[in-house]
Amino acid sequence: MRSEGFTFVEFVIVIIIVGILSIIAVPVYRSYIEKTKPTQDISDVKESAVENIPLKEFSGGVSSGNIPVASG
């Protein structure tokens, strides 16, 4: 008579399969992240530049170094 559930051997086999899949998946994921990093950096710079243009126009050129200095 067999009880319901997994045996220890079946559990160990599942753990081994998950381990093998993670050994394959982690390096592939890391290489994917490294390949997309330059693209993300370029995108971030472009987004920052687009967001800063209205700020320069609104601030009246303060961001370009035209900050009034108090004499004293």
PDB file of N, H, CA, C and O in Angstrom:
ATOM      1  N   MET A   1       0.833  -1.172   0.000  1.00  0.00           N
ATOM      2  CA  MET A   1       0.000   0.000   0.000  1.00  0.00           C
ATOM      3  C   MET A   1       0.887   1.248   0.000  1.00  0.00           C
ATOM      4  O   MET A   1       1.805   1.373   0.810  1.00  0.00           O
ATOM      5  N   ARG A   2       0.601   2.143  -0.900  1.00  0.00           N
ATOM      6  H   ARG A   2      -0.145   2.041  -1.558  1.00  0.00           H
ATOM      7  CA  ARG A   2       1.418   3.351  -1.033  1.00  0.00           C
ATOM      8  C   ARG A   2       0.644   4.555  -0.519  1.00  0.00           C
ATOM      9  O   ARG A   2      -0.522   4.745  -0.867  1.00  0.00           O
ATOM     10  N   SER A   3       1.288   5.361   0.306  1.00  0.00           N
ATOM     11  H   SER A   3       2.235   5.206   0.589  1.00  0.00           H
ATOM     12  CA  SER A   3       0.634   6.560   0.821  1.00  0.00           C
ATOM     13  C   SER A   3       0.735   7.683  -0.200  1.00  0.00           C
ATOM     14  O   SER A   3       1.573   7.650  -1.101  1.00  0.00           O
ATOM     15  N   GLU A   4      -0.122   8.666  -0.045  1.00  0.00           N
ATOM     16  H   GLU A   4      -0.802   8.693   0.688  1.00  0.00           H
ATOM     17  CA  GLU A   4      -0.102   9.795  -0.964  1.00  0.00           C
ATOM     18  C   GLU A   4       1.054  10.724  -0.627  1.00  0.00           C
ATOM     19  O   GLU A   4       1.469  10.813   0.529  1.00  0.00           O
ATOM     20  N   GLY A   5       1.569  11.409  -1.624  1.00  0.00           N
ATOM     21  H   GLY A   5       1.233  11.337  -2.563  1.00  0.00           H
ATOM     22  CA  GLY A   5       2.664  12.337  -1.426  1.00  0.00           C
ATOM     23  C   GLY A   5       3.907  11.899  -2.171  1.00  0.00           C
ATOM     24  O   GLY A   5       3.897  10.901  -2.890  1.00  0.00           O
ATOM     25  N   PHE A   6       4.973  12.653  -1.991  1.00  0.00           N
ATOM     26  H   PHE A   6       4.981  13.464  -1.407  1.00  0.00           H
ATOM     27  CA  PHE A   6       6.232  12.379  -2.661  1.00  0.00           C
ATOM     28  C   PHE A   6       7.155  11.585  -1.752  1.00  0.00           C
ATOM     29  O   PHE A   6       7.147  11.745  -0.532  1.00  0.00           O
ATOM     30  N   THR A   7       7.948  10.725  -2.376  1.00  0.00           N
ATOM     31  H   THR A   7       7.954  10.594  -3.368  1.00  0.00           H
ATOM     32  CA  THR A   7       8.982  10.026  -1.614  1.00  0.00           C
ATOM     33  C   THR A   7      10.215  10.916  -1.553  1.00  0.00           C
ATOM     34  O   THR A   7      10.301  11.917  -2.264  1.00  0.00           O
ATOM     35  N   PHE A   8      11.141  10.560  -0.726  1.00  0.00           N
ATOM     36  H   PHE A   8      11.071   9.747  -0.148  1.00  0.00           H
ATOM     37  CA  PHE A   8      12.377  11.340  -0.588  1.00  0.00           C
ATOM     38  C   PHE A   8      13.161  11.345  -1.890  1.00  0.00           C
ATOM     39  O   PHE A   8      13.745  12.366  -2.254  1.00  0.00           O
ATOM     40  N   VAL A   9      13.184  10.231  -2.591  1.00  0.00           N
ATOM     41  H   VAL A   9      12.709   9.402  -2.295  1.00  0.00           H
ATOM     42  CA  VAL A   9      13.927  10.137  -3.854  1.00  0.00           C
ATOM     43  C   VAL A   9      13.311  11.066  -4.896  1.00  0.00           C
ATOM     44  O   VAL A   9      14.037  11.746  -5.621  1.00  0.00           O
ATOM     45  N   GLU A  10      12.005  11.104  -4.978  1.00  0.00           N
ATOM     46  H   GLU A  10      11.415  10.552  -4.389  1.00  0.00           H
ATOM     47  CA  GLU A  10      11.351  12.000  -5.928  1.00  0.00           C
ATOM     48  C   GLU A  10      11.659  13.471  -5.579  1.00  0.00           C
ATOM     49  O   GLU A  10      11.885  14.292  -6.468  1.00  0.00           O
ATOM     50  N   PHE A  11      11.663  13.780  -4.306  1.00  0.00           N
ATOM     51  H   PHE A  11      11.479  13.113  -3.584  1.00  0.00           H
ATOM     52  CA  PHE A  11      11.984  15.139  -3.865  1.00  0.00           C
ATOM     53  C   PHE A  11      13.416  15.512  -4.242  1.00  0.00           C
ATOM     54  O   PHE A  11      13.662  16.622  -4.714  1.00  0.00           O
ATOM     55  N   VAL A  12      14.354  14.600  -4.038  1.00  0.00           N
ATOM     56  H   VAL A  12      14.154  13.699  -3.655  1.00  0.00           H
ATOM     57  CA  VAL A  12      15.758  14.859  -4.380  1.00  0.00           C
ATOM     58  C   VAL A  12      15.914  15.055  -5.885  1.00  0.00           C
ATOM     59  O   VAL A  12      16.685  15.911  -6.319  1.00  0.00           O
ATOM     60  N   ILE A  13      15.198  14.279  -6.677  1.00  0.00           N
ATOM     61  H   ILE A  13      14.572  13.584  -6.325  1.00  0.00           H
ATOM     62  CA  ILE A  13      15.266  14.411  -8.135  1.00  0.00           C
ATOM     63  C   ILE A  13      14.760  15.786  -8.575  1.00  0.00           C
ATOM     64  O   ILE A  13      15.346  16.416  -9.454  1.00  0.00           O
ATOM     65  N   VAL A  14      13.676  16.241  -7.963  1.00  0.00           N
ATOM     66  H   VAL A  14      13.200  15.729  -7.249  1.00  0.00           H
ATOM     67  CA  VAL A  14      13.155  17.572  -8.295  1.00  0.00           C
ATOM     68  C   VAL A  14      14.161  18.649  -7.928  1.00  0.00           C
ATOM     69  O   VAL A  14      14.358  19.589  -8.698  1.00  0.00           O
ATOM     70  N   ILE A  15      14.797  18.537  -6.778  1.00  0.00           N
ATOM     71  H   ILE A  15      14.636  17.773  -6.153  1.00  0.00           H
ATOM     72  CA  ILE A  15      15.803  19.510  -6.360  1.00  0.00           C
ATOM     73  C   ILE A  15      16.978  19.520  -7.339  1.00  0.00           C
ATOM     74  O   ILE A  15      17.491  20.587  -7.677  1.00  0.00           O
ATOM     75  N   ILE A  16      17.404  18.356  -7.790  1.00  0.00           N
ATOM     76  H   ILE A  16      16.987  17.489  -7.515  1.00  0.00           H
ATOM     77  CA  ILE A  16      18.507  18.274  -8.758  1.00  0.00           C
ATOM     78  C   ILE A  16      18.112  18.942 -10.071  1.00  0.00           C
ATOM     79  O   ILE A  16      18.914  19.668 -10.659  1.00  0.00           O
ATOM     80  N   ILE A  17      16.897  18.707 -10.534  1.00  0.00           N
ATOM     81  H   ILE A  17      16.246  18.117 -10.056  1.00  0.00           H
ATOM     82  CA  ILE A  17      16.444  19.313 -11.796  1.00  0.00           C
ATOM     83  C   ILE A  17      16.386  20.835 -11.668  1.00  0.00           C
ATOM     84  O   ILE A  17      16.809  21.546 -12.579  1.00  0.00           O
ATOM     85  N   VAL A  18      15.874  21.337 -10.558  1.00  0.00           N
ATOM     86  H   VAL A  18      15.530  20.760  -9.817  1.00  0.00           H
ATOM     87  CA  VAL A  18      15.817  22.780 -10.343  1.00  0.00           C
ATOM     88  C   VAL A  18      17.233  23.356 -10.291  1.00  0.00           C
ATOM     89  O   VAL A  18      17.477  24.440 -10.821  1.00  0.00           O
ATOM     90  N   GLY A  19      18.149  22.654  -9.668  1.00  0.00           N
ATOM     91  H   GLY A  19      17.951  21.774  -9.238  1.00  0.00           H
ATOM     92  CA  GLY A  19      19.536  23.105  -9.609  1.00  0.00           C
ATOM     93  C   GLY A  19      20.164  23.193 -10.984  1.00  0.00           C
ATOM     94  O   GLY A  19      20.848  24.169 -11.294  1.00  0.00           O
ATOM     95  N   ILE A  20      19.940  22.187 -11.810  1.00  0.00           N
ATOM     96  H   ILE A  20      19.385  21.394 -11.559  1.00  0.00           H
ATOM     97  CA  ILE A  20      20.496  22.188 -13.170  1.00  0.00           C
ATOM     98  C   ILE A  20      19.912  23.338 -13.976  1.00  0.00           C
ATOM     99  O   ILE A  20      20.640  24.021 -14.696  1.00  0.00           O
ATOM    100  N   LEU A  21      18.612  23.559 -13.866  1.00  0.00           N
ATOM    101  H   LEU A  21      18.020  23.004 -13.281  1.00  0.00           H
ATOM    102  CA  LEU A  21      17.987  24.663 -14.596  1.00  0.00           C
ATOM    103  C   LEU A  21      18.524  26.013 -14.129  1.00  0.00           C
ATOM    104  O   LEU A  21      18.711  26.915 -14.945  1.00  0.00           O
ATOM    105  N   SER A  22      18.774  26.163 -12.833  1.00  0.00           N
ATOM    106  H   SER A  22      18.622  25.430 -12.170  1.00  0.00           H
ATOM    107  CA  SER A  22      19.313  27.432 -12.353  1.00  0.00           C
ATOM    108  C   SER A  22      20.760  27.629 -12.787  1.00  0.00           C
ATOM    109  O   SER A  22      21.182  28.758 -13.036  1.00  0.00           O
ATOM    110  N   ILE A  23      21.522  26.546 -12.879  1.00  0.00           N
ATOM    111  H   ILE A  23      21.179  25.629 -12.676  1.00  0.00           H
ATOM    112  CA  ILE A  23      22.903  26.649 -13.370  1.00  0.00           C
ATOM    113  C   ILE A  23      22.916  27.148 -14.814  1.00  0.00           C
ATOM    114  O   ILE A  23      23.833  27.869 -15.209  1.00  0.00           O
ATOM    115  N   ILE A  24      21.928  26.779 -15.590  1.00  0.00           N
ATOM    116  H   ILE A  24      21.184  26.193 -15.269  1.00  0.00           H
ATOM    117  CA  ILE A  24      21.844  27.221 -16.982  1.00  0.00           C
ATOM    118  C   ILE A  24      21.261  28.632 -17.065  1.00  0.00           C
ATOM    119  O   ILE A  24      21.745  29.459 -17.838  1.00  0.00           O
ATOM    120  N   ALA A  25      20.234  28.904 -16.278  1.00  0.00           N
ATOM    121  H   ALA A  25      19.841  28.232 -15.650  1.00  0.00           H
ATOM    122  CA  ALA A  25      19.485  30.151 -16.428  1.00  0.00           C
ATOM    123  C   ALA A  25      20.216  31.368 -15.876  1.00  0.00           C
ATOM    124  O   ALA A  25      20.126  32.443 -16.470  1.00  0.00           O
ATOM    125  N   VAL A  26      20.926  31.245 -14.781  1.00  0.00           N
ATOM    126  H   VAL A  26      21.000  30.372 -14.298  1.00  0.00           H
ATOM    127  CA  VAL A  26      21.555  32.411 -14.152  1.00  0.00           C
ATOM    128  C   VAL A  26      22.607  33.057 -15.057  1.00  0.00           C
ATOM    129  O   VAL A  26      22.573  34.277 -15.216  1.00  0.00           O
ATOM    130  N   PRO A  27      23.534  32.316 -15.656  1.00  0.00           N
ATOM    131  CA  PRO A  27      24.492  32.981 -16.561  1.00  0.00           C
ATOM    132  C   PRO A  27      23.827  33.611 -17.786  1.00  0.00           C
ATOM    133  O   PRO A  27      24.251  34.670 -18.249  1.00  0.00           O
ATOM    134  N   VAL A  28      22.797  32.967 -18.305  1.00  0.00           N
ATOM    135  H   VAL A  28      22.452  32.107 -17.930  1.00  0.00           H
ATOM    136  CA  VAL A  28      22.091  33.536 -19.455  1.00  0.00           C
ATOM    137  C   VAL A  28      21.418  34.841 -19.058  1.00  0.00           C
ATOM    138  O   VAL A  28      21.460  35.814 -19.810  1.00  0.00           O
ATOM    139  N   TYR A  29      20.804  34.869 -17.896  1.00  0.00           N
ATOM    140  H   TYR A  29      20.770  34.078 -17.285  1.00  0.00           H
ATOM    141  CA  TYR A  29      20.145  36.088 -17.408  1.00  0.00           C
ATOM    142  C   TYR A  29      21.167  37.194 -17.176  1.00  0.00           C
ATOM    143  O   TYR A  29      20.923  38.343 -17.543  1.00  0.00           O
ATOM    144  N   ARG A  30      22.295  36.870 -16.580  1.00  0.00           N
ATOM    145  H   ARG A  30      22.494  35.937 -16.282  1.00  0.00           H
ATOM    146  CA  ARG A  30      23.327  37.882 -16.326  1.00  0.00           C
ATOM    147  C   ARG A  30      23.878  38.452 -17.634  1.00  0.00           C
ATOM    148  O   ARG A  30      24.102  39.658 -17.731  1.00  0.00           O
ATOM    149  N   SER A  31      24.097  37.609 -18.632  1.00  0.00           N
ATOM    150  H   SER A  31      23.915  36.629 -18.553  1.00  0.00           H
ATOM    151  CA  SER A  31      24.592  38.113 -19.907  1.00  0.00           C
ATOM    152  C   SER A  31      23.547  38.999 -20.581  1.00  0.00           C
ATOM    153  O   SER A  31      23.890  39.982 -21.239  1.00  0.00           O
ATOM    154  N   TYR A  32      22.281  38.651 -20.416  1.00  0.00           N
ATOM    155  H   TYR A  32      22.003  37.853 -19.882  1.00  0.00           H
ATOM    156  CA  TYR A  32      21.203  39.490 -20.960  1.00  0.00           C
ATOM    157  C   TYR A  32      21.207  40.859 -20.294  1.00  0.00           C
ATOM    158  O   TYR A  32      21.060  41.877 -20.970  1.00  0.00           O
ATOM    159  N   ILE A  33      21.372  40.892 -18.989  1.00  0.00           N
ATOM    160  H   ILE A  33      21.491  40.064 -18.440  1.00  0.00           H
ATOM    161  CA  ILE A  33      21.401  42.155 -18.252  1.00  0.00           C
ATOM    162  C   ILE A  33      22.604  42.990 -18.685  1.00  0.00           C
ATOM    163  O   ILE A  33      22.474  44.199 -18.875  1.00  0.00           O
ATOM    164  N   GLU A  34      23.764  42.372 -18.844  1.00  0.00           N
ATOM    165  H   GLU A  34      23.870  41.389 -18.689  1.00  0.00           H
ATOM    166  CA  GLU A  34      24.963  43.099 -19.263  1.00  0.00           C
ATOM    167  C   GLU A  34      24.813  43.656 -20.677  1.00  0.00           C
ATOM    168  O   GLU A  34      25.310  44.744 -20.965  1.00  0.00           O
ATOM    169  N   LYS A  35      24.134  42.922 -21.564  1.00  0.00           N
ATOM    170  H   LYS A  35      23.730  42.038 -21.330  1.00  0.00           H
ATOM    171  CA  LYS A  35      23.944  43.403 -22.928  1.00  0.00           C
ATOM    172  C   LYS A  35      22.987  44.586 -22.972  1.00  0.00           C
ATOM    173  O   LYS A  35      23.158  45.483 -23.798  1.00  0.00           O
ATOM    174  N   THR A  36      21.988  44.607 -22.104  1.00  0.00           N
ATOM    175  H   THR A  36      21.848  43.879 -21.433  1.00  0.00           H
ATOM    176  CA  THR A  36      21.002  45.683 -22.138  1.00  0.00           C
ATOM    177  C   THR A  36      21.433  46.900 -21.325  1.00  0.00           C
ATOM    178  O   THR A  36      20.798  47.949 -21.437  1.00  0.00           O
ATOM    179  N   LYS A  37      22.465  46.806 -20.527  1.00  0.00           N
ATOM    180  H   LYS A  37      22.981  45.954 -20.436  1.00  0.00           H
ATOM    181  CA  LYS A  37      22.896  47.935 -19.688  1.00  0.00           C
ATOM    182  C   LYS A  37      23.294  49.161 -20.507  1.00  0.00           C
ATOM    183  O   LYS A  37      22.831  50.253 -20.181  1.00  0.00           O
ATOM    184  N   PRO A  38      24.123  49.054 -21.551  1.00  0.00           N
ATOM    185  CA  PRO A  38      24.451  50.255 -22.341  1.00  0.00           C
ATOM    186  C   PRO A  38      23.219  50.895 -22.972  1.00  0.00           C
ATOM    187  O   PRO A  38      23.120  52.121 -23.023  1.00  0.00           O
ATOM    188  N   THR A  39      22.293  50.094 -23.444  1.00  0.00           N
ATOM    189  H   THR A  39      22.373  49.098 -23.402  1.00  0.00           H
ATOM    190  CA  THR A  39      21.075  50.628 -24.034  1.00  0.00           C
ATOM    191  C   THR A  39      20.264  51.378 -22.988  1.00  0.00           C
ATOM    192  O   THR A  39      19.721  52.446 -23.269  1.00  0.00           O
ATOM    193  N   GLN A  40      20.181  50.827 -21.787  1.00  0.00           N
ATOM    194  H   GLN A  40      20.622  49.959 -21.558  1.00  0.00           H
ATOM    195  CA  GLN A  40      19.450  51.489 -20.704  1.00  0.00           C
ATOM    196  C   GLN A  40      20.140  52.790 -20.302  1.00  0.00           C
ATOM    197  O   GLN A  40      19.474  53.786 -20.022  1.00  0.00           O
ATOM    198  N   ASP A  41      21.473  52.783 -20.273  1.00  0.00           N
ATOM    199  H   ASP A  41      22.014  51.973 -20.501  1.00  0.00           H
ATOM    200  CA  ASP A  41      22.208  54.001 -19.921  1.00  0.00           C
ATOM    201  C   ASP A  41      21.952  55.110 -20.935  1.00  0.00           C
ATOM    202  O   ASP A  41      21.730  56.260 -20.556  1.00  0.00           O
ATOM    203  N   ILE A  42      21.980  54.769 -22.215  1.00  0.00           N
ATOM    204  H   ILE A  42      22.160  53.835 -22.522  1.00  0.00           H
ATOM    205  CA  ILE A  42      21.718  55.756 -23.270  1.00  0.00           C
ATOM    206  C   ILE A  42      20.294  56.290 -23.135  1.00  0.00           C
ATOM    207  O   ILE A  42      20.054  57.490 -23.270  1.00  0.00           O
ATOM    208  N   SER A  43      19.370  55.399 -22.874  1.00  0.00           N
ATOM    209  H   SER A  43      19.565  54.425 -22.765  1.00  0.00           H
ATOM    210  CA  SER A  43      17.983  55.808 -22.699  1.00  0.00           C
ATOM    211  C   SER A  43      17.827  56.745 -21.500  1.00  0.00           C
ATOM    212  O   SER A  43      17.085  57.725 -21.564  1.00  0.00           O
ATOM    213  N   ASP A  44      18.523  56.440 -20.417  1.00  0.00           N
ATOM    214  H   ASP A  44      19.126  55.643 -20.365  1.00  0.00           H
ATOM    215  CA  ASP A  44      18.459  57.293 -19.228  1.00  0.00           C
ATOM    216  C   ASP A  44      19.018  58.683 -19.509  1.00  0.00           C
ATOM    217  O   ASP A  44      18.461  59.682 -19.055  1.00  0.00           O
ATOM    218  N   VAL A  45      20.117  58.746 -20.255  1.00  0.00           N
ATOM    219  H   VAL A  45      20.570  57.934 -20.624  1.00  0.00           H
ATOM    220  CA  VAL A  45      20.720  60.044 -20.588  1.00  0.00           C
ATOM    221  C   VAL A  45      19.779  60.854 -21.473  1.00  0.00           C
ATOM    222  O   VAL A  45      19.597  62.053 -21.259  1.00  0.00           O
ATOM    223  N   LYS A  46      19.186  60.202 -22.459  1.00  0.00           N
ATOM    224  H   LYS A  46      19.333  59.229 -22.632  1.00  0.00           H
ATOM    225  CA  LYS A  46      18.252  60.910 -23.336  1.00  0.00           C
ATOM    226  C   LYS A  46      17.044  61.409 -22.560  1.00  0.00           C
ATOM    227  O   LYS A  46      16.599  62.540 -22.758  1.00  0.00           O
ATOM    228  N   GLU A  47      16.513  60.575 -21.681  1.00  0.00           N
ATOM    229  H   GLU A  47      16.875  59.656 -21.520  1.00  0.00           H
ATOM    230  CA  GLU A  47      15.365  60.973 -20.879  1.00  0.00           C
ATOM    231  C   GLU A  47      15.715  62.143 -19.965  1.00  0.00           C
ATOM    232  O   GLU A  47      14.920  63.067 -19.795  1.00  0.00           O
ATOM    233  N   SER A  48      16.893  62.098 -19.386  1.00  0.00           N
ATOM    234  H   SER A  48      17.539  61.347 -19.524  1.00  0.00           H
ATOM    235  CA  SER A  48      17.338  63.178 -18.516  1.00  0.00           C
ATOM    236  C   SER A  48      17.484  64.470 -19.302  1.00  0.00           C
ATOM    237  O   SER A  48      17.101  65.537 -18.822  1.00  0.00           O
ATOM    238  N   ALA A  49      18.032  64.381 -20.499  1.00  0.00           N
ATOM    239  H   ALA A  49      18.343  63.514 -20.888  1.00  0.00           H
ATOM    240  CA  ALA A  49      18.215  65.568 -21.322  1.00  0.00           C
ATOM    241  C   ALA A  49      16.865  66.165 -21.699  1.00  0.00           C
ATOM    242  O   ALA A  49      16.699  67.385 -21.676  1.00  0.00           O
ATOM    243  N   VAL A  50      15.905  65.324 -22.042  1.00  0.00           N
ATOM    244  H   VAL A  50      16.039  64.334 -22.061  1.00  0.00           H
ATOM    245  CA  VAL A  50      14.584  65.815 -22.419  1.00  0.00           C
ATOM    246  C   VAL A  50      13.894  66.462 -21.217  1.00  0.00           C
ATOM    247  O   VAL A  50      13.217  67.480 -21.363  1.00  0.00           O
ATOM    248  N   GLU A  51      14.060  65.884 -20.050  1.00  0.00           N
ATOM    249  H   GLU A  51      14.610  65.057 -19.931  1.00  0.00           H
ATOM    250  CA  GLU A  51      13.428  66.444 -18.853  1.00  0.00           C
ATOM    251  C   GLU A  51      14.102  67.740 -18.403  1.00  0.00           C
ATOM    252  O   GLU A  51      13.443  68.587 -17.800  1.00  0.00           O
ATOM    253  N   ASN A  52      15.377  67.915 -18.674  1.00  0.00           N
ATOM    254  H   ASN A  52      15.913  67.227 -19.164  1.00  0.00           H
ATOM    255  CA  ASN A  52      16.100  69.104 -18.227  1.00  0.00           C
ATOM    256  C   ASN A  52      15.893  70.310 -19.124  1.00  0.00           C
ATOM    257  O   ASN A  52      16.089  71.437 -18.669  1.00  0.00           O
ATOM    258  N   ILE A  53      15.513  70.127 -20.358  1.00  0.00           N
ATOM    259  H   ILE A  53      15.355  69.211 -20.727  1.00  0.00           H
ATOM    260  CA  ILE A  53      15.319  71.260 -21.275  1.00  0.00           C
ATOM    261  C   ILE A  53      14.234  72.203 -20.758  1.00  0.00           C
ATOM    262  O   ILE A  53      14.476  73.408 -20.694  1.00  0.00           O
ATOM    263  N   PRO A  54      13.052  71.714 -20.386  1.00  0.00           N
ATOM    264  CA  PRO A  54      12.061  72.657 -19.842  1.00  0.00           C
ATOM    265  C   PRO A  54      12.529  73.300 -18.536  1.00  0.00           C
ATOM    266  O   PRO A  54      12.165  74.443 -18.262  1.00  0.00           O
ATOM    267  N   LEU A  55      13.307  72.616 -17.741  1.00  0.00           N
ATOM    268  H   LEU A  55      13.603  71.687 -17.964  1.00  0.00           H
ATOM    269  CA  LEU A  55      13.817  73.170 -16.501  1.00  0.00           C
ATOM    270  C   LEU A  55      14.727  74.361 -16.787  1.00  0.00           C
ATOM    271  O   LEU A  55      14.643  75.372 -16.089  1.00  0.00           O
ATOM    272  N   LYS A  56      15.586  74.269 -17.786  1.00  0.00           N
ATOM    273  H   LYS A  56      15.654  73.448 -18.353  1.00  0.00           H
ATOM    274  CA  LYS A  56      16.478  75.374 -18.139  1.00  0.00           C
ATOM    275  C   LYS A  56      15.675  76.565 -18.646  1.00  0.00           C
ATOM    276  O   LYS A  56      15.973  77.713 -18.317  1.00  0.00           O
ATOM    277  N   GLU A  57      14.653  76.279 -19.451  1.00  0.00           N
ATOM    278  H   GLU A  57      14.411  75.346 -19.718  1.00  0.00           H
ATOM    279  CA  GLU A  57      13.837  77.368 -19.975  1.00  0.00           C
ATOM    280  C   GLU A  57      13.054  78.039 -18.853  1.00  0.00           C
ATOM    281  O   GLU A  57      12.910  79.262 -18.846  1.00  0.00           O
ATOM    282  N   PHE A  58      12.554  77.266 -17.918  1.00  0.00           N
ATOM    283  H   PHE A  58      12.670  76.273 -17.924  1.00  0.00           H
ATOM    284  CA  PHE A  58      11.754  77.803 -16.824  1.00  0.00           C
ATOM    285  C   PHE A  58      12.600  78.585 -15.830  1.00  0.00           C
ATOM    286  O   PHE A  58      12.148  79.593 -15.287  1.00  0.00           O
ATOM    287  N   SER A  59      13.834  78.123 -15.587  1.00  0.00           N
ATOM    288  H   SER A  59      14.201  77.304 -16.028  1.00  0.00           H
ATOM    289  CA  SER A  59      14.668  78.750 -14.564  1.00  0.00           C
ATOM    290  C   SER A  59      15.370  80.006 -15.074  1.00  0.00           C
ATOM    291  O   SER A  59      16.090  80.653 -14.312  1.00  0.00           O
ATOM    292  N   GLY A  60      15.184  80.356 -16.305  1.00  0.00           N
ATOM    293  H   GLY A  60      14.600  79.831 -16.923  1.00  0.00           H
ATOM    294  CA  GLY A  60      15.774  81.570 -16.833  1.00  0.00           C
ATOM    295  C   GLY A  60      17.281  81.474 -17.002  1.00  0.00           C
ATOM    296  O   GLY A  60      17.978  82.483 -16.902  1.00  0.00           O
ATOM    297  N   GLY A  61      17.791  80.284 -17.254  1.00  0.00           N
ATOM    298  H   GLY A  61      17.225  79.464 -17.335  1.00  0.00           H
ATOM    299  CA  GLY A  61      19.207  80.107 -17.485  1.00  0.00           C
ATOM    300  C   GLY A  61      20.021  79.920 -16.230  1.00  0.00           C
ATOM    301  O   GLY A  61      21.250  79.932 -16.291  1.00  0.00           O
ATOM    302  N   VAL A  62      19.379  79.748 -15.100  1.00  0.00           N
ATOM    303  H   VAL A  62      18.380  79.739 -15.051  1.00  0.00           H
ATOM    304  CA  VAL A  62      20.128  79.560 -13.855  1.00  0.00           C
ATOM    305  C   VAL A  62      20.993  78.315 -13.928  1.00  0.00           C
ATOM    306  O   VAL A  62      22.105  78.291 -13.401  1.00  0.00           O
ATOM    307  N   SER A  63      20.484  77.288 -14.579  1.00  0.00           N
ATOM    308  H   SER A  63      19.581  77.307 -15.007  1.00  0.00           H
ATOM    309  CA  SER A  63      21.263  76.058 -14.642  1.00  0.00           C
ATOM    310  C   SER A  63      22.483  76.175 -15.535  1.00  0.00           C
ATOM    311  O   SER A  63      23.372  75.326 -15.467  1.00  0.00           O
ATOM    312  N   SER A  64      22.553  77.214 -16.380  1.00  0.00           N
ATOM    313  H   SER A  64      21.831  77.903 -16.435  1.00  0.00           H
ATOM    314  CA  SER A  64      23.703  77.377 -17.257  1.00  0.00           C
ATOM    315  C   SER A  64      24.789  78.244 -16.623  1.00  0.00           C
ATOM    316  O   SER A  64      25.748  78.616 -17.298  1.00  0.00           O
ATOM    317  N   GLY A  65      24.657  78.563 -15.364  1.00  0.00           N
ATOM    318  H   GLY A  65      23.877  78.261 -14.815  1.00  0.00           H
ATOM    319  CA  GLY A  65      25.698  79.298 -14.676  1.00  0.00           C
ATOM    320  C   GLY A  65      25.409  80.767 -14.486  1.00  0.00           C
ATOM    321  O   GLY A  65      26.279  81.489 -13.999  1.00  0.00           O
ATOM    322  N   ASN A  66      24.243  81.244 -14.842  1.00  0.00           N
ATOM    323  H   ASN A  66      23.537  80.658 -15.238  1.00  0.00           H
ATOM    324  CA  ASN A  66      23.891  82.653 -14.707  1.00  0.00           C
ATOM    325  C   ASN A  66      23.262  82.916 -13.340  1.00  0.00           C
ATOM    326  O   ASN A  66      22.159  83.458 -13.261  1.00  0.00           O
ATOM    327  N   ILE A  67      23.934  82.548 -12.298  1.00  0.00           N
ATOM    328  H   ILE A  67      24.829  82.108 -12.363  1.00  0.00           H
ATOM    329  CA  ILE A  67      23.405  82.734 -10.952  1.00  0.00           C
ATOM    330  C   ILE A  67      23.877  84.087 -10.442  1.00  0.00           C
ATOM    331  O   ILE A  67      25.079  84.352 -10.417  1.00  0.00           O
ATOM    332  N   PRO A  68      22.956  84.941 -10.039  1.00  0.00           N
ATOM    333  CA  PRO A  68      23.371  86.251  -9.522  1.00  0.00           C
ATOM    334  C   PRO A  68      24.100  86.089  -8.195  1.00  0.00           C
ATOM    335  O   PRO A  68      23.687  85.312  -7.334  1.00  0.00           O
ATOM    336  N   VAL A  69      25.200  86.842  -8.046  1.00  0.00           N
ATOM    337  H   VAL A  69      25.536  87.472  -8.746  1.00  0.00           H
ATOM    338  CA  VAL A  69      25.997  86.782  -6.841  1.00  0.00           C
ATOM    339  C   VAL A  69      25.777  88.066  -6.049  1.00  0.00           C
ATOM    340  O   VAL A  69      25.877  89.166  -6.592  1.00  0.00           O
ATOM    341  N   ALA A  70      25.477  87.914  -4.766  1.00  0.00           N
ATOM    342  H   ALA A  70      25.396  87.020  -4.326  1.00  0.00           H
ATOM    343  CA  ALA A  70      25.260  89.098  -3.935  1.00  0.00           C
ATOM    344  C   ALA A  70      26.591  89.727  -3.572  1.00  0.00           C
ATOM    345  O   ALA A  70      27.514  89.038  -3.136  1.00  0.00           O
ATOM    346  N   SER A  71      26.689  91.030  -3.751  1.00  0.00           N
ATOM    347  H   SER A  71      25.940  91.590  -4.105  1.00  0.00           H
ATOM    348  CA  SER A  71      27.936  91.709  -3.380  1.00  0.00           C
ATOM    349  C   SER A  71      27.842  92.127  -1.917  1.00  0.00           C
ATOM    350  O   SER A  71      26.766  92.485  -1.438  1.00  0.00           O
ATOM    351  N   GLY A  72      28.950  92.083  -1.220  1.00  0.00           N
ATOM    352  H   GLY A  72      29.824  91.792  -1.608  1.00  0.00           H
ATOM    353  CA  GLY A  72      28.819  92.434   0.155  1.00  0.00           C
ATOM    354  C   GLY A  72      30.074  92.680   0.762  1.00  0.00           C
ATOM    355  O   GLY A  72      30.134  92.995   1.950  1.00  0.00           O
TER     356      GLY A  72
END
